[in-house]
Amino acid sequence: MSTPTSFPPSQLHPSSSPFIERGGELVARPPFLQENTHLRCFFLEAKQEKLHAMCDQVFNTPNGGIFSFRPFSNIVLLTFAKIDLIYSLHGNDAARGGMPEIDVAIWVPLLFEHEGTLHLAWYNPYIFVDNPFAMATGREGYGFPKTLAQFQIPGQKTSTDPYWVKTLAMERFRSDSISQEIRVVEVIRTRHAQPPLQQLATIQSLITMLTGENESLPTRVALGWQNLQNMIATREIQMVYLRQLRDIQTPTVAAYQEIIKAPTRVARVHRVGVLDGVFEVRFPPNASFPIAEDLGLSPAQNPVKGAYWMDFDFYLDVGKTLWRTGTS
């Protein structure tokens, strides 16, 4: 049975055995470039106690207290992204070509503390994608919890058509349940808004996202300034994930667990703006994807605090191991 261990950099790659490349592999090697990403972003207000419980379950309990994760604010993001082209920049993989991808994700800002220093990072508890290559690469390579799904994303930013995500799920967990395609996320434009009011709501949400709300005022100011400086200087944000493999003999335990940090960096911003309108988000109840329950949101009606759009290119870089299980 594995036991938690923190590894110094010299021990992060204990095996010298090369990865076995087989025909039909769906996983490309990082880093990746995503060209012409068309993003729609919606700010939602979650519940702090639910976000704390998520941090404990996903990060704090597995790593045994070596790192301490907590929510930075109660503002979370729901993003719908159409990526025209994504491809690997690694060696031979760069010559194999690329593919488009649709990606819908929940983003939760977290603080984690290590050796007395606070760090800001983002965690995606749910990600839905439209092709198996994206799902396999995300899950195997980084620990992204990617799931195959179908989508509706309005082509026009002013459209009154809804956004939605539909995927294979169980309405409830029972012995006689059968999986079916279910809508698990819906975004509805309820009315048009005056642009100044919409811009103010979006700016307020951005400020809360950057400065947090649970820390002391000096800490909030320092972290907010540090985050703003870092994003301007590096165009980079850090993401954290739990990558794990279930034990084949005792399937209630993990044979391997690893907390990974990986940076994404904006290569070029083409255009950006505020989405005009008043929106609400719905998470139709189902047992497989309890998004509302996990975040402390309403299944039926969640007012959007602000919304914006951006067209940009970005890199997803190689990751770094913060912590991994050892073997006893």
N, C-alpha and C positions, 0 to 999 in steps of 0.2 A: 504494500500500500504506500502511496506517495506521501511525502511530508513537505510542508512549506519550507522553501529555502530562498534566500535572497542571494543573487549571484553578482560578484564584481564583474566588470567588463571583460576581464581575461577569461572568465568561465562561461560566458554567454553562449558559446558554441562548443559544447563538450564533445560533439561527435564530428569526426572528420569524414564520415561516410557521405558520398555525394547523393543528391536527390535522384531517384530513379525516374528518368523520363520515359514514358510509355506512349504508344500510339493512342490517339483519342483523348488525350488529356485536355481538360477544359480550362486549366489554370495557366495564366500567363504570369511572368515574373515582373515585379515592380522595379523601377518606378513607372508611373503612368501619366500620360497627358490627355486631358479631356478638352477637346476643342469645341467652341461654340456651344457652351452650356447655357440653356435658356431657363432661368430660375424664377419661380414664383414662391414667395415666402410669406407665411402667416404666423403672427405672434399670438401665443395662447398663454393663459394664466393657469398654472398647475397648482397642486397642493404640496407644500413643503414636506409634510410628514410622509407623503407617498414617495417623493424624490429621495428623502433620507433612507427609507426602507429599500429603495432600488439600489442605492449606493452600498448599503450593508450587504444585500444579497449578492450583487454582481462583483463587487470589488473588495470590500472590507473583510467579510468573512473568509473568502478564499485566501487572501494574502496574510491573514493572521496578525494584522496590525502593523505590518512593516510600512504600509502606506495607508493614510487616512483620507477617504474621499467623502465629500459632502456637496450638496447642491449650492451653486453660487447665487442663484435667484430662483424665483418661481416662474419666470418667463421661459417658456420652451418654444421651439420653432417647429412648424410643419412646412416642409419644402416639397415642391413638385419641380423636377428637373428633366428637361429633354436635352440629352447630350448628343450632338450630331456625330461626333467621332471620338472614340477612346481607344488608345493603343499603348502598348508597352514600349518603353525606351531602353529595355535591357537586352543587350547583345543580339543574338539571333531572333529573339522574339520581336524586336523592332522591325524586322523585315517580313514579318508574317501578315501584316495588315492590321486593320482595326475594325470597329463596329460601332453602331449607334447604341444608345442605352437610355431607357427611361428609369428614373430613380425617384422614389417618394420616401421621405424619411422624417422621423422625429429627432430633433436635436435638443439635448439637455446640457446646459453649461455646468461644469463641475469644478470644484477646487480640490486639489489633492496636496497633501503636505508630506514632504520628505526631507529629513535632516534639517528641520527648522525653516524650510523655505516653502512658500505657497506657490502653486502652479495652477494656471487655468487651462482646462481642456474640455472637449466636447465628447459626449457619448450618444450613440444612436441605439436606443432600445428596440426600434423597429425600422426596417428598411425593406421596401418592395421594389423589385426590378422586373424587367420584361424579357430577359434572356438567360439561359442556363450558364453561359460563360461568366456573366457578371455575378451570378449567384455563387458559383463554385469558387471563383477567384476571391470574392469577398469573404466567404466563409472560411476557406482553407488558408488563404494568405494572411488575412488580418483578424479574423474573428468577427467580421461584420455579420449581423444576423439577417442576411438577405433572404427574401422569399419571392418566388415567381408570382407574378400577378398581371392583371389587365388594368388598363387605365383610360380615363377620359381627362384630357387637359385642354381646355378651350384654346383655340389658336389665337384669337384676338383677346388682348388684355381687358377690353371693355365688354366682352361677351357676358351675357346673363346665364349661359349654360353652366351647370355644376361641374366641379372637379370630383372625380371619384376613383377609388381603388377597389378592385374586385379580385378575390383570390379563393383558392380551395380551403375550406375551413369547416369546422364543426359548430353548429349552432349551440349545442350543449354536449357535454361529455357523458354518454350513457352507453351501455353495452349494445344497444340497438341503433345507435346513431350512425349515419352515413354522411361522409363528407360531401359538400356541395359548394358551388361558387357563390360567394357572399360578398356584398359590399362591406368593407371594413372601415373605410374613410370616405366622408363626403364634405365638400366645401360648397356652401350656397351663398350667392350674393343676394342679400335681402333687399337692398336699395342702394341707390347711388348716394355718394357723400360729397359735400363741398370739399374741393382739393385742400384748402388750408387746414380744415379740421382733420382730414385724413393724414396729412403730412405731420401735424402735431402729434397725433396718436402714434404714428410710426416712430417719430423721434423720441417720444417718451419711452416707448418699448425698447428702443436701441440703448438709451441711457441706462435703463434698469438692467439690460442684458450685460452692458459693459462694466457697471459699477457694483452689481449685486445689491443685496438688501439686508442680509443677515449679519454682516460684519460691522464693526465699529466704524464711525465716520472717517477717522484717519486711515483705517485699512481700506475702506471703500474708495476713498479719493486716491490713495496710492496705487491700488490695484487697477482702478479705472484708467488712471494716467499711464500706468505700465502697459495695460492691454492695448490702449489706443496707440501709444508709441510703437509697440511691437507690430501691430497690424499695419501701421503706416510704413514703418521701416522695412519690414520683411514680407508684408502681404501674406502672412502665414498664420494659421491656427493649428493647434495640436488636437488630435483626437485620441481617445483611449478606448480599448476594447478588451474583453476577456475571450481569449481563444482557448478552446478546450476539446478534449477527446474523451468520449465515454469508455469506461472499462468494459471489455467484452465479456469477462467472466462474472464481474459484479456490477451490473449496469446501473446501480444506484450511486456509484462513485465515479470520479474522474480519473482516468489513467494519466492524464496530463492536463495542466492548466497553466496559462501564461497571460499576464497583463501586458498589453502592448501599447506603446505610444507611437503615433505616426503623424507627420505633418502634412497638411495640404497648403499649397502656396498658389496664390493668384498670379497667373502669368500675364494676363491682359484683361482689362475691363473695357468692353465695347460700349455698353450703354447701361444706365441704371435709372430707376424712377419709382414713384409711389403708385401702387395699385389703387385706382379710384373705386370706391364702393364700401358698403358695410357688409361684412361677411360673418357667417357663423359656420362652425365645424361640428360635424356629427360623427360619432363612432358607433354604428349600429352594433348592438350587443351580440357577441358570439364567444364561445369558449376558447377558441384557438388563439385569438389575438385580443386579449383584454386590455386594449390601449387605454381606454377611459379609466378603468380600475387601477392600472399601474401608475397613472399620472395624476389621479385625483380629479379627473375631468368628468363632465356630464356626457352620457351616451347620446343625448338628444339635442343639446343646444349649448355651444361654447362660443361666446362672442369673440371675434378676432380683435385684438388690441391694436393692431397695425399691420400693414401689408406693403410689400415692395416687390419689384422685379429687377432682375439683373441679367445681362448677357455678358459672358466672360469665358476665358480659358483658364484652366488651373491644372496644377500638378498634384498627384498623390505620390508621396515619396516612400522610400523604404522605411520600415518601422524600427523601433528599438524596444528591447525587452526591459521592462521595469521590474518584473518579478516573474518567476516560474517555479513550478514544483520540482523538487529533487526526488531522488529515490532512496529509500532506506535499505 
